[in-house]
Amino acid sequence: MKKIYLGLVITGLLAGCANTADTTSKVVSTTNSVVSVATGSNLIIDPQLTQFRSNSGKSDVWKKNANKNKGLGDAGSSKDTAFGEEGSSRLRFTAASDDFTAQPGLSQEVFGLQPNTDYEFSLYYNDKKGDESPTELVFGATSASGQSLATKTVHTSELNNAPRGAVRDSFRQTSVSFNSGADVSVTVYAKLHIADLSKIDMDGDVAKQTEVRIDEFKLAKK
């Protein structure tokens, strides 16, 4: 039997973190695989990226869609956090020679959805570069067959009135909704997008000029 290990059980969530509370996981066997399925109000496993952080950016559930050695951006771990313990992901480019059309980010295949049900996918986004930032966040969900169920692009200037993180209030919440259709699993993702390359000084610190952070993921029924 092929085994796919999709995460560690997340327990002991901290008080005051309303967005990822009530998240545990259970192992479910199917004919072809063994998977870990989150239960409770939030279907994301390691939603606060605390395990991602403690494992130095390595994870069984979070897939990195980046390759800094090939100039495709970086998706590393960060100690910055919106709520609770240390943990978030830092997305960025690192050199002027990078391919700025790439979109470095994280994704997770999520199981345990109900068919034909409305869901909301949310996360907290941290871009300290202000209204003139050259970066945006692209996030959403795709079906098991790869079809887009929802996608949204957001700039930090649009989140001035959004809910803020408790530990670092530069984290702002953003969300998108979709219907699961026939699917009982989806892939959620969050990626960095360079919206205005002309605002990046290629002779300066490219990493500092492009980096953003993502944290506090939640996928739950509406």
N, C-alpha and C positions, 0 to 999 in steps of 0.2 A: 504494500500500500504506500503510495506516495504521501509524504508528510510535508505539509506546509505550516511552519510555525509563524503565526501572525500575531505574536505579542505576549507581553507579560501582563499578569493581572494587576490592575491598578486599584489599590486600596488606600485607606487612610487619607482621603481627600480632606484638604484643610477647610476649616470653617471660614466663611466670608467669600468663598469662591462659588458664586451662584451658577456660573456658566458651565462648569464641568462636574457638578455634584452628581451623586448617584450613578457612578460608573464602575461596573465590575465586569468580569468576563467569564465565559464558560467554554468548555471544549465541546465541539459538535462533530460527530463523525458523519461522513457521507460516503458514497461508494468509491470515490476517487481520492479523497483527501481527509485530513484532520485539520480543522481550523479553530481558531479562537474567536469567539463572538462576544462583543460587548453587550451587556444588558443594562437595563435601567433607562433613565431619561436621555442619556448621551451614548450614542453608538460608536463613538471614536475611542480607540485604545491609545493610551498615553496622550491624552488630549492636551496636557500642560507641558509636554515635551520634557518632563523631568527625567525619565529614563533615557531619552535621547541625549540629554545633557550629561547625565552621569556616565553614559557609555561613550563619551567623547564624539557624539554625532553618529554613532552606529545604532541601528535599530532593526528589529525583525518586522516591524509594522510600518514604519515610515520609509518610503522609497525616495532616495535622492535623485532628482532629475537635473543633474549638474555634473560637470567634469572640468575643474579648474585647470588641470594639466593639459587639457585640449582647448583651453580658451573658451569654455562654454559656461563659465560662471561657477560660483561656489555656493553650496548650501550646507553650512556648518552649524555647530551648536554655539549658543551664547548663554551666559549666566543671567542676562536681563530677563525679567519676568513681569507679566501683567498682574498675576495673582500667585500667592503661595510660594513654593520653593523655587530655587533657580531652575531656569529652563525655558528656552525659546530657540528658534532657528534664525540665523543671520544669512540673508541672501545678498549676494553682491557679485560684481565683477572685480578683477584684481589687476588687470594690466591694460594698457592702451591698445595692445595687439589682440585683445579678446574679440570674439564674435558677439557684438552687442544685439544681434537679432535673436540670440538664444534667450531662453526664459528659465533661468535656474529656479528650482523650487522643490517642494515636497509633495508627495501624494500617498494616500493610503486606501487600500481596498477594504470596504466596510461591509460586514455581513449582518444579517438579522433584520433587514427591512421588511415591511409588509407591502404586498403589491397594491397598486392603485391608491397610494396614500401620499398625502402632502407632507413634505419634510422641509426643515430649514437648516441650512448649513451656515455656520458663523465662525468667525475667528477674530482675534485682536491683531491689529496692524500698527507697526511703529515705524514712522519715517520722520526723523527729526529735521529734515532738510527744508521744511516749510512749504509755503505756497508755490515757490518757484522750483520745487524739486523736479529733477528730470525723470524720476521713477514713478511707476504705478504698480499696483497689485492686480493680477488676474487670478481669479479663483472660481471654482464651481464644482460640478459633478458630471461624471460620465457613466453610462450604463455598462453592464457586463460585456456588451458587444462593441463598446467604444463610442456609442452615440452620445452626443452632448445632451444632457438633461437641463443644465443651467450653466451660464457663465456670466461673470460680472467683472468689469474693470473699474477700479477706484483709485483716485488720487487723494493724497493726504489732505489737500485743501477742502475736500468734500466732507471731511469727518470732524470738523470743528465742534459740532454739537452732538457727536456720537458718545455713547457710554465709554468711560475711560477705565484703564486698569487701576487697581488699588495700590499696587507696589510702585509701578511707574505709570503715571497718568499720560505719558506720551503714547502708550498703547491705546488705540481706539477700535471699537467694535464695528464690524461690517458683516453683512449677511446676504444670502440669496436663497430663494425658495424654489422647489421643484416637486413634481409628482413622480413617484417611483415607477408608475406604469406596471409592466409585468415583472420588473426586476425585484429580487430580494437581496441583491448586493450592488453596490456602486463604488466607483473610485472618486474620492474627493481630492482636490489639488489646490495648491496656492503657489503662484509663480511671480517672479520679478519681471517687469517689462520696462524697457527704456523708452519713455515717451518722447523725449527730446534730446537727441544725442548732441546737439549743438551747445547744450548747457554744461557739458562735461569738458573740463580742461584736461586734455590728454597729456599735458606736461606736468600735471599735478597728481595728487593722490586719488587714483581712480577708485580704489576700494572705499575710501571715505565718502566720495561723491556719489556712490551708487548703493551703499548698503542700506538695507531695511531689516526689520525683524517681524516674525510672525509667532503667535502663541495662542493658547486658550481656544482650541478648536472644539466645536460642538456640532453634532448632527442629531436632530431630534424631531419627532412628529410635531407638526404645528397644532 
